[in-house]
Amino acid sequence: MNKTIISIATLLFAINLNAQTSDSLQVQNLQEVVIQAERKALDRSSETASKLPLKNIENPQVLNTVNHLVIEQQGITNFPDILRNIPGIGRSWASVSPYYTSRGFLVRNYIRNGMISYAASDMDPVNIEQVDVIKGPVGTLFGSGSVSFGGLINRVTKQPFEERKIAVGYQFGSYDLSRFTADVNLPLNKEKTALFRLNASHTYDGSFQDAGFLKSTFIAPSLLYKVNERLNLSLDAEIYEREGTSQPQFSPVGPKQTGSTETWASTPEELNIDYKKSFSNNSVKLKDPARNFFGKIDYKLSDHWKMQTNIVNGSTSNTGNYLTFGIKSGDSVIQRKVSQYPTSKITTIQLQQNFIGDFKIGSVRNRLVAGIDYYRNSSNSESNALSGRGGRPVFDELNIEGNNSNYNNINPFLIDEALSSYSSTSTKTVQQTLGIYVSDVFNPIERLSVMLSARFDRFFNDGSTNLITGVTSGNYNQNSFSPKLGVVYEILKNELSVFANYNNGFQNVAPVTQPDGTVSVFKPQYANQAEFGFKTDLLKNKLTATLSYYDIRVKNTLRADVDQPTYTVQEGDQYSKGVELDLVSSPIAGLFLKAGWAYNDSKYTNAVESVNGRRPVNSGAKNAVNWYASYTFGGLIFKGLGFGFGGNFNGKNYLINNTTNGQFYTNEYTLLNANLFYDQPHYRFSINAENLGNKKYYYGGYGTFTPGMLRRMMASLIIKI
């Protein structure tokens, strides 16, 4: 592959030297474009976070963002890799739809353009314009549908524009990576009032292990119709076909084991599991397609008021077999556990109506949003399992070296045969939320902004119905109120501000189906955050930074059961505090810098003695650092040529942390990445390397750990028409 990459690079460079067309002389300084894109992305993120025309430096909430140019430079092909550019966002449980950690709490990727877009897996990044992370509890404006006390992850998608643009690309690399992409933007009439854009991809990705793959096709059309100067209509869709094996997930038992005086493994490395063995094969796979449709109406009522209507209708499903692994007491045997989903489907609908004003009362400017929000989530799930729970066996057992004769004796036929004597569970759940909210940002004096917000939700839980017995349990209705207060003072107008906020968040906790099929009903969780810090936009937008300190307190926390880590219990409170720094700069022409640091101190309080005062197992690393730097050459010959280098440090992450089983954790690790690119008006060529040091590392959550990908080389070519 290396010879192919060198040949392509040499050819493209030679073409550019010989041609030197007028287009090539007009190539902009790409790093200036990147820094401006980052600043605009922050302001766009601020509007999403507040639902108001509010710049980042005026917003009392902490916002982090990654724009599409950084994503392109880093050659990213999946959503989790985008988040390595956000301070304090760590990878957690490697489920079909991965979990992440932020400020000591789990968070998932369910928000698209400020609306809930539920999917069984992370969506393809081909249509992403930028990714925003709004830090801390955000219940006041976003409710509890798919958000976390640690923050909200929001995908901002590419929208149609008035110029014709076509770009097609191909990317290939280690572990059989093969990826086609397309971005087609077309005005549909002379007036350019009807605009269309299509983003699409087709990907096959293998594994560094002896088995494992992901195959997907993603199609995302978008239509914008400007009816007149007052009215815009938007229609979007995301069609995602996805099939693949599950990520390896191992559940350890911890160094302290009942009935033994010996101390066992405390880290994945001590288990001596073969890093390149999957303990499975490519026949054990899961299909999880998604269909999401979006509509939006923007109507200008007057010079000071506008109306915005949003609707989302989506469905996602799981079909197939899902494999996980348990480490048996004594750390010498791996248990293969299978969950089978004949049919499992979730459908969602969200309707949101906003009225947004920008007006004055006397001399005081007010920016106000008032809205109503309806969300419905309906789940129909049929499943069967050999998990070692509820009196059932596991599928089979292997020694930890994986050299058994039955290593390859697992496939859909054998799984069906093993499950034939066990009955599947079939359940239906329906949840609905109706919310009203209002938020006002007013300026009592120049450079001072005050935000007052409140939300009231009525939550309807129809319970969980066993479709075999017809019995419904766990049904209830509930009210929630969530206030928010924020203050910003601009020490230097549009350049330096100090901010503080008080945020309240809540989560109406859905009934949880435990591994043995029983349904547990939990109380709602409540969180309060106090935060203060500084924001800068200095040196003519060349230095943007946010520094903050936060303090979050949560009641009625959910956690893994000490005795049965795959089970969920509700008990005690959680206290989480920390410091975060996010920095983006372009100090000299051609140089782009992006860096972040996050420190989080999280612990249980008022809990049982075995966990009280200890760090929760799903809170991620205490320390995390991210950095990325790239440089693009100017001048005549090398214009458009650039390179980048970045990395991440993640600290120790506890998977078990109690007095009963001891401590089991993933070790700290540092990953390095690099890229080389050559960007011209009609093509772009790049080479990317991930995990340069070929580091073996593990990440995880929910009591499981997963081996990370070894070194990968990639090359891509984009043709611009």
C-alpha positions in Angstrom: 0.0 0.0 0.0 2.9 2.4 0.8 4.2 2.2 -2.9 0.7 3.1 -4.1 0.5 6.1 -1.8 3.9 7.4 -2.9 3.0 7.0 -6.6 -0.2 8.9 -6.3 1.4 11.7 -4.3 4.2 12.0 -6.8 1.8 12.1 -9.8 -0.4 14.8 -8.2 2.5 17.0 -7.2 4.0 16.8 -10.7 0.6 17.7 -12.2 0.5 20.8 -10.1 4.0 22.0 -10.9 3.4 21.6 -14.6 -0.1 23.1 -14.7 0.0 26.1 -12.3 -3.4 27.2 -13.5 -5.0 30.4 -12.3 -7.2 28.3 -10.0 -4.1 27.0 -8.2 -2.8 30.5 -7.7 -6.1 31.4 -5.9 -5.8 28.7 -3.2 -6.5 30.4 0.1 -4.3 30.0 3.1 -6.1 26.9 4.4 -5.2 27.5 8.1 -6.9 30.9 8.0 -9.9 29.2 6.6 -9.7 26.5 9.4 -9.5 29.1 12.2 -12.4 31.2 10.9 -14.4 28.0 10.4 -13.7 27.1 14.1 -14.8 30.5 15.3 -18.0 30.4 13.2 -18.6 26.9 14.4 -18.5 28.1 18.0 -21.0 30.9 17.3 -23.3 28.4 15.5 -23.0 26.0 18.4 -23.9 28.9 20.7 -27.2 29.5 18.8 -28.0 25.8 19.1 -27.3 25.7 22.8 -29.4 28.8 23.5 -31.9 28.6 20.6 -31.1 32.3 20.3 -28.8 34.6 18.1 -26.1 34.5 20.7 -22.4 34.6 20.1 -20.1 32.1 22.0 -18.5 34.9 24.0 -22.0 36.1 25.2 -23.1 32.6 26.2 -22.8 31.5 29.9 -22.6 27.8 28.9 -19.4 26.0 27.9 -19.3 25.0 24.3 -16.7 22.9 22.4 -16.8 22.2 18.7 -15.0 20.4 15.9 -15.5 21.8 12.3 -15.5 19.8 9.1 -12.1 21.1 8.0 -10.4 19.5 11.0 -12.4 16.3 10.4 -11.2 16.3 6.8 -7.5 17.0 7.7 -7.5 14.1 10.2 -9.1 11.7 7.6 -11.8 10.6 10.1 -14.1 7.8 9.0 -16.2 7.3 12.1 -17.9 9.4 14.7 -15.9 8.4 17.9 -12.7 9.7 16.3 -14.2 13.2 15.9 -14.7 13.4 19.7 -11.0 12.9 20.4 -10.8 16.7 19.6 -13.1 17.7 22.5 -11.6 18.2 26.0 -12.8 15.6 28.5 -14.8 13.4 26.1 -13.7 9.8 26.6 -14.7 6.5 25.0 -16.7 4.3 27.3 -18.8 1.2 26.7 -18.3 -0.1 23.1 -21.9 -1.0 22.6 -23.6 -1.0 19.1 -24.3 2.7 19.9 -21.2 3.7 21.8 -21.2 5.5 25.1 -18.9 8.4 26.0 -18.1 10.2 29.2 -18.2 13.9 29.9 -17.7 15.5 33.3 -18.0 12.2 35.1 -21.3 11.0 33.4 -22.2 8.8 30.4 -23.4 10.5 27.3 -24.5 9.3 23.8 -24.8 10.7 20.4 -28.5 11.2 19.8 -28.9 14.9 18.9 -28.9 16.3 15.3 -29.3 20.0 14.6 -30.7 20.4 18.1 -33.3 17.7 17.7 -33.5 14.1 19.0 -32.4 11.7 16.2 -32.4 8.3 17.9 -30.3 5.5 16.2 -29.1 2.1 17.3 -25.5 3.1 16.3 -23.4 6.2 15.7 -24.3 7.6 12.2 -21.7 8.0 9.4 -19.8 11.3 9.6 -20.0 12.1 5.8 -22.7 14.7 6.2 -21.3 16.4 9.3 -20.5 20.1 9.1 -19.4 20.2 12.7 -19.9 18.5 16.0 -20.8 20.4 19.1 -20.6 19.4 22.8 -22.6 21.5 25.2 -21.1 20.8 28.6 -23.1 20.2 31.8 -26.8 19.6 32.5 -28.9 21.0 29.6 -32.4 19.9 30.7 -33.9 23.5 30.6 -33.9 23.8 26.8 -33.5 20.2 25.7 -35.5 18.2 28.3 -34.4 14.7 29.3 -35.1 12.8 26.1 -31.5 11.9 25.1 -29.2 14.1 27.1 -26.8 13.6 30.0 -25.8 15.5 33.1 -22.3 15.7 31.6 -23.5 17.4 28.5 -25.0 17.0 25.0 -23.4 15.9 21.8 -24.9 17.5 18.7 -24.3 16.7 15.1 -24.7 19.7 12.8 -25.2 18.6 9.2 -24.2 20.0 5.9 -26.9 22.1 4.3 -27.6 23.1 0.6 -26.1 26.4 -0.6 -26.4 28.4 -3.8 -23.3 27.3 -5.8 -22.8 24.1 -7.8 -20.4 21.7 -6.1 -19.5 18.1 -6.7 -16.9 16.1 -4.8 -16.3 12.4 -5.0 -13.7 10.6 -2.9 -12.1 7.2 -2.2 -10.2 6.3 0.9 -8.4 3.0 1.6 -6.1 1.7 4.3 -5.0 -0.9 6.8 -7.4 -3.7 7.8 -9.1 -3.7 4.4 -10.6 -0.2 4.8 -12.4 0.8 1.6 -14.6 3.9 1.6 -16.4 5.8 -1.2 -17.9 9.3 -0.5 -19.9 11.8 -2.5 -21.0 15.4 -1.8 -23.3 16.9 -4.5 -24.7 20.3 -4.2 -27.0 21.8 -6.9 -29.3 24.8 -7.3 -32.5 23.4 -8.9 -33.7 26.7 -10.5 -32.3 29.9 -12.0 -33.4 31.9 -9.0 -31.5 29.6 -6.7 -34.5 29.4 -4.4 -34.6 25.6 -4.6 -31.4 24.0 -3.4 -30.5 20.4 -3.1 -27.5 18.6 -1.5 -26.7 14.9 -1.3 -24.0 13.4 0.9 -23.4 9.6 0.7 -20.9 7.0 1.6 -20.2 3.3 1.3 -17.7 1.7 3.7 -16.2 -1.6 4.4 -13.8 -1.8 7.4 -12.1 -4.8 8.8 -10.3 -5.4 12.1 -6.8 -5.7 13.4 -7.9 -8.9 15.0 -8.5 -12.3 13.4 -12.2 -11.5 12.8 -14.4 -8.4 12.8 -15.9 -6.1 10.2 -18.3 -3.2 9.6 -20.1 -2.7 6.3 -22.4 0.3 5.8 -24.2 2.5 3.2 -25.3 6.0 4.2 -27.5 8.3 2.1 -28.4 11.8 3.3 -30.4 14.1 0.9 -31.3 17.6 1.9 -33.7 20.1 0.2 -34.1 23.8 1.0 -36.8 25.8 -0.6 -36.9 29.6 -0.1 -40.5 30.3 -0.7 -40.1 34.1 -0.3 -38.1 36.5 1.9 -40.0 35.4 4.9 -40.5 31.7 4.5 -38.0 28.8 4.2 -38.8 25.1 4.1 -36.3 22.3 4.7 -36.6 18.6 4.2 -33.8 16.2 5.2 -33.4 12.4 5.4 -30.8 10.0 6.7 -30.9 6.4 5.4 -28.3 4.1 7.1 -27.8 0.5 6.3 -25.3 -1.1 8.7 -24.1 -4.6 9.4 -21.2 -5.8 11.4 -19.7 -7.8 14.3 -19.9 -6.5 17.8 -16.8 -4.9 19.4 -15.0 -7.3 21.8 -16.3 -6.5 25.3 -14.8 -8.4 28.3 -16.3 -8.3 31.8 -13.7 -8.9 34.5 -14.6 -10.1 38.0 -12.0 -8.0 39.9 -8.9 -8.9 42.0 -11.0 -9.9 45.0 -13.0 -13.1 44.4 -15.3 -14.8 46.9 -13.8 -17.8 48.6 -10.2 -17.0 47.5 -7.3 -15.5 49.5 -5.4 -14.9 46.2 -5.4 -11.5 44.4 -6.3 -11.7 40.7 -5.9 -9.3 37.8 -6.4 -5.6 38.3 -5.9 -4.5 34.6 -6.6 -6.1 31.2 -2.9 -6.4 30.6 -2.6 -8.7 33.6 -5.1 -11.1 32.1 -2.7 -11.9 29.2 -5.6 -12.1 26.6 -4.2 -12.4 23.0 -4.7 -8.8 21.7 -5.3 -10.0 18.1 -7.9 -12.6 18.9 -11.6 -11.7 18.5 -12.8 -15.0 20.1 -15.5 -14.9 17.4 -15.9 -14.9 13.6 -17.6 -12.8 11.0 -20.8 -15.0 10.9 -21.8 -13.7 14.3 -23.1 -10.3 13.2 -25.8 -7.8 13.8 -27.8 -5.6 11.4 -28.9 -2.2 12.8 -30.3 0.1 10.1 -31.8 3.5 10.7 -34.3 5.7 8.9 -34.7 9.3 10.0 -36.7 12.1 8.4 -36.6 15.8 9.2 -38.7 18.8 8.4 -38.2 22.5 9.3 -40.2 25.7 8.7 -38.6 29.1 9.3 -41.0 32.0 9.1 -40.2 35.7 9.7 -43.1 37.2 11.5 -41.6 40.7 11.7 -38.3 42.5 12.0 -38.1 41.4 15.6 -39.8 38.0 15.7 -39.6 34.7 13.8 -41.2 31.3 14.1 -39.5 28.0 13.8 -41.2 24.6 13.5 -39.3 21.3 13.6 -40.5 17.7 13.1 -38.4 14.5 13.3 -39.7 11.0 12.6 -37.3 8.1 12.9 -36.9 4.4 13.3 -34.0 2.1 14.1 -33.7 -1.7 14.6 -31.5 -4.5 15.6 -31.6 -8.0 14.0 -29.0 -10.7 14.6 -26.6 -12.0 17.2 -24.6 -9.9 19.7 -21.6 -11.4 21.4 -19.9 -10.4 24.7 -17.4 -12.1 26.9 -17.1 -12.8 30.7 -13.9 -13.6 32.5 -14.6 -16.5 34.9 -13.4 -16.4 38.5 -9.7 -17.3 38.5 -9.0 -15.3 35.3 -8.2 -18.4 33.2 -11.5 -19.0 31.3 -13.4 -16.7 28.9 -17.2 -17.3 28.7 -18.9 -16.5 25.3 -22.3 -14.9 25.9 -24.8 -14.4 23.1 -27.8 -12.1 22.9 -30.1 -12.7 19.9 -32.5 -10.2 18.5 -35.0 -11.7 16.1 -36.8 -8.3 15.9 -36.0 -5.2 17.9 -37.3 -1.8 16.7 -37.5 1.7 18.1 -39.6 4.5 16.6 -39.5 8.1 17.6 -41.3 11.3 16.8 -40.5 14.8 18.0 -42.5 18.0 17.3 -41.1 21.4 18.4 -42.4 24.9 18.0 -40.3 27.9 18.8 -41.0 31.7 18.8 -37.8 33.7 18.8 -37.6 37.4 19.4 -34.9 40.1 19.4 -36.4 43.4 20.7 -35.9 46.2 23.2 -37.9 47.1 26.3 -36.9 50.7 26.8 -33.2 50.7 26.3 -32.7 47.0 27.3 -32.1 44.5 24.6 -33.9 41.2 25.0 -33.4 38.0 23.1 -36.1 35.5 23.9 -37.2 32.1 22.9 -40.5 30.4 24.0 -41.3 26.9 22.8 -43.3 23.8 23.2 -41.8 20.3 22.7 -43.4 16.9 22.2 -41.4 13.7 22.1 -42.6 10.0 21.8 -40.4 6.9 22.0 -41.9 3.5 21.2 -39.8 0.3 21.6 -40.8 -3.2 20.5 -38.1 -5.7 21.4 -37.8 -9.5 21.1 -34.6 -11.1 22.5 -33.2 -14.3 23.7 -29.8 -14.9 25.5 -27.3 -17.4 26.8 -25.7 -15.0 29.3 -25.2 -17.1 32.4 -28.0 -15.2 34.1 -31.4 -16.2 35.3 -30.5 -19.9 35.5 -29.3 -19.9 31.9 -25.8 -21.1 30.8 -23.4 -19.2 28.6 -22.9 -20.3 25.0 -19.5 -22.0 25.7 -16.2 -21.5 27.4 -12.6 -21.0 26.1 -9.3 -20.8 27.9 -8.0 -17.3 28.0 -5.2 -18.0 25.4 -7.9 -18.9 22.9 -6.3 -22.1 21.6 -9.2 -24.4 22.2 -10.4 -26.8 19.5 -13.9 -25.2 19.8 -12.6 -21.6 19.1 -14.3 -21.4 15.7 -17.4 -23.4 16.8 -19.8 -20.5 16.9 -22.1 -19.4 14.1 -25.8 -18.5 13.6 -26.9 -22.2 13.2 -25.2 -23.3 16.4 -26.6 -20.3 18.3 -30.1 -21.0 17.1 -29.7 -24.6 18.2 -28.4 -23.7 21.6 -31.3 -21.2 22.1 -34.0 -23.6 20.9 -34.9 -24.9 24.3 -35.2 -21.4 25.8 -38.1 -18.9 25.4 -37.4 -15.4 24.1 -38.7 -12.3 25.9 -40.9 -9.8 24.0 -41.7 -6.4 25.4 -43.2 -3.1 24.3 -42.6 0.3 26.0 -44.0 3.7 25.1 -42.8 7.0 26.6 -44.0 10.5 25.9 -42.9 13.9 27.1 -44.6 17.2 26.7 -42.5 20.3 27.6 -42.8 24.0 27.6 -39.9 26.4 28.1 -38.8 30.0 27.9 -35.4 31.6 27.9 -34.5 35.3 27.9 -31.1 37.0 27.5 -31.2 40.7 28.4 -28.6 43.4 28.6 -29.3 45.7 31.6 -26.1 47.6 30.9 -23.6 47.5 28.1 -21.4 44.3 28.0 -23.5 42.6 30.7 -25.8 39.7 29.6 -28.2 37.9 31.9 -29.9 34.6 31.0 -33.1 33.5 32.8 -34.6 30.2 31.6 -37.1 27.7 32.8 -38.8 24.5 31.6 -41.7 22.4 32.7 -42.1 18.8 31.5 -45.0 16.3 31.9 -43.7 12.8 31.4 -45.9 9.9 30.5 -44.6 6.3 30.9 -47.0 3.7 29.6 -44.8 1.1 31.2 -43.3 -2.1 29.9 -45.7 -4.7 28.5 -44.7 -8.3 28.2 -46.2 -9.2 24.8 -46.2 -12.9 25.7 -48.2 -12.6 29.0 -49.8 -9.3 28.3 -48.8 -8.0 31.7 -47.7 -4.3 32.0 -45.5 -3.0 34.7 -43.7 0.3 35.6 -46.3 2.7 34.2 -46.4 6.2 35.8 -46.7 9.9 35.0 -44.4 12.6 36.4 -43.8 16.4 36.4 -40.4 18.0 36.3 -39.3 21.7 36.6 -35.9 22.9 35.5 -34.5 26.4 36.0 -31.4 28.0 34.6 -29.5 31.2 35.3 -26.5 32.6 33.5 -24.5 35.8 33.7 -21.8 37.1 31.3 -19.7 40.2 31.5 -17.5 41.2 28.6 -14.4 42.7 30.1 -13.3 43.6 26.6 -16.1 43.9 24.2 -16.2 40.8 21.9 -12.8 39.7 23.1 -12.8 38.7 26.7 -15.6 37.7 29.0 -16.2 36.2 32.4 -19.2 34.0 32.9 -21.1 32.0 35.5 -24.1 29.7 35.3 -26.5 27.6 37.4 -27.9 24.7 35.4 -30.5 22.2 36.5 -31.0 18.9 34.7 -33.3 16.0 35.1 -33.8 12.5 33.7 -37.0 10.5 33.8 -35.4 7.1 34.0 -36.8 4.5 31.8 -37.5 1.0 33.2 -34.4 -1.2 32.7 -34.7 -4.7 31.5 -32.1 -6.6 33.5 -30.0 -9.4 32.0 -32.3 -12.0 33.5 -35.3 -10.4 31.8 -36.8 -8.7 34.8 -37.8 -5.1 34.6 -36.6 -2.6 37.2 -38.4 0.8 37.6 -36.4 3.7 38.9 -37.0 7.2 40.3 -36.1 10.3 38.2 -32.6 11.7 38.6 -31.9 15.4 39.3 -28.7 17.4 38.8 -27.6 20.9 39.7 -24.5 22.5 38.3 -22.6 25.7 39.4 -19.9 26.9 37.0 -17.8 29.9 36.3 -14.9 30.8 33.9 -13.5 32.9 31.1 -13.9 33.1 27.3 -11.6 34.8 24.9 -11.6 35.8 21.2 -8.4 37.8 21.0 -5.9 39.0 18.3 -8.5 39.4 15.6 -10.0 36.0 16.2 -6.6 34.2 16.2 -6.9 33.1 19.9 -10.1 31.5 21.1 -10.2 29.9 24.5 -12.5 28.8 27.3 -11.4 28.1 30.9 -14.0 26.9 33.4 -14.6 25.3 36.8 -17.7 23.3 37.5 -19.5 21.6 40.4 -22.3 19.1 39.7 -24.4 17.2 42.3 -26.8 14.4 41.3 -29.4 12.7 43.3 -30.8 9.2 42.7 -27.9 8.0 40.7 -27.9 4.8 38.7 -24.9 2.5 38.9 -23.8 -1.1 38.3 -24.6 -3.6 41.0 -21.5 -4.5 43.0 -22.4 -8.2 43.1 -23.7 -8.4 39.5 -21.9 -5.7 37.4 -24.2 -6.2 34.3 -27.2 -5.3 36.5 -28.3 -1.7 37.2 -29.3 -0.4 40.7 -30.3 3.1 41.9 -28.8 4.4 45.1 -27.1 7.4 46.6 -25.8 10.6 45.1 -22.9 11.6 42.9 -20.6 14.6 43.3 -18.6 15.7 40.2 -16.3 18.8 40.0 -13.5 19.7 37.7 -11.6 22.1 35.4 -11.6 22.3 31.6 -9.6 24.3 29.1 -10.3 24.5 25.4 -7.9 26.4 23.1 -7.9 27.2 19.4 -5.2 29.5 17.8 -3.5 30.5 14.6 -0.5 32.5 15.9 1.2 32.8 12.6 0.2 32.4 9.0 -0.3 28.8 8.1 -0.3 27.4 11.6 -3.4 26.0 13.3 -3.4 24.8 16.9 -6.2 23.1 18.9 -5.7 21.8 22.4 -7.7 20.8 25.5 -7.3 19.6 29.0 -9.9 18.2 31.4 -9.7 17.3 35.1 -12.6 15.6 36.8 -13.0 14.5 40.4 -16.2 12.4 40.8 -17.4 10.3 43.8 -20.4 8.6 45.3 -21.9 10.1 48.5 -24.7 8.8 50.7 -24.3 5.4 49.2 -23.6 1.9 50.6 -20.2 1.5 52.3 -18.7 -0.6 49.5 -18.8 2.3 47.0 -19.3 5.4 49.2 -16.5 8.0 48.6 -15.2 6.1 45.6 -15.1 7.2 41.9 -18.1 5.8 40.0 -17.2 3.1 37.4 -18.8 5.0 34.5 -17.2 8.4 35.1 -14.3 8.0 32.7 -10.7 9.2 33.3 -9.8 11.7 35.9 -7.3 13.4 33.6 -7.5 13.8 29.8 -5.5 15.9 27.3 -6.0 16.4 23.5 -3.9 18.3 21.0 -3.7 18.9 17.3 -1.4 21.1 15.2 -1.2 21.5 11.5 0.7 23.7 9.1 0.0 24.7 5.5 2.6 26.1 3.3 2.2 29.3 1.3 4.2 30.4 -1.7 3.8 29.4 -5.3 5.2 25.9 -5.5 4.1 24.4 -2.2 0.8 26.2 -1.8 -1.8 23.8 -0.5 0.7 21.3 0.9 0.4 20.7 4.6 0.9 18.3 7.5 -0.6 17.8 10.9 0.2 16.0 14.2 -1.9 15.4 17.2 -2.6 13.1 20.1 -4.6 12.2 23.2 -3.8 11.3 26.7 -6.4 9.4 28.8 -5.9 8.5 32.4 -6.9 5.5 34.5 -10.5 4.4 34.1 -12.2 2.3 36.7 -14.4 -0.6 35.6 -14.7 -2.1 39.1 -14.2 0.1 42.2 -15.6 -1.2 45.5 -14.5 -2.9 48.6 -16.2 -6.2 47.7 -14.4 -6.9 44.4 -11.5 -4.5 44.6 -10.4 -2.3 41.7 -10.1 -3.2 38.1 -9.2 -0.4 35.7 -7.8 0.4 32.2 -4.3 1.9 32.4 -3.6 5.4 31.2 -2.4 5.7 27.5 -1.2 8.2 24.9 -2.1 7.9 21.2 -0.4 9.8 18.4 -1.8 10.6 15.0 -0.3 12.4 11.9 -1.4 13.5 8.4 0.0 14.9 5.2 -2.3 16.6 2.7 -2.1 18.4 -0.6 -5.2 20.5 -1.3 -5.9 22.1 -4.7 -9.0 23.6 -6.3 -9.8 20.4 -8.3 -8.4 17.6 -6.1 -7.2 16.8 -2.6 -4.8 14.0 -1.7 -4.0 13.0 1.9 -2.1 10.3 3.9 -3.1 9.7 7.5 -1.6 7.6 10.3 -3.5 6.7 13.5 -1.9 5.3 16.6 1.6 5.9 15.2 3.3 4.1 18.1 1.2 1.0 17.5 0.2 1.2 21.1 -1.9 -1.6 22.7 -4.5 0.0 24.9 -7.9 -0.6 26.4 -11.0 1.6 27.0 -14.4 0.7 28.5 -17.4 1.2 30.6 -20.4 -0.6 32.2 -18.0 -3.1 33.6 -16.5 -4.1 30.3 -13.2 -3.3 28.5 -12.4 -3.3 24.8 -9.0 -3.4 23.0 -8.3 -0.3 20.9 -7.2 -0.3 17.3 -3.5 -0.8 16.5 -1.6 1.4 14.0 -3.5 2.2 10.8 -2.3 3.9 7.6 -4.8 5.5 5.2 -4.8 7.4 2.0 -7.5 9.3 0.3 -8.2 11.1 -3.0 -11.0 13.6 -3.5 -11.9 14.9 -7.0 -13.7 18.3 -7.0 -15.8 19.1 -10.0 
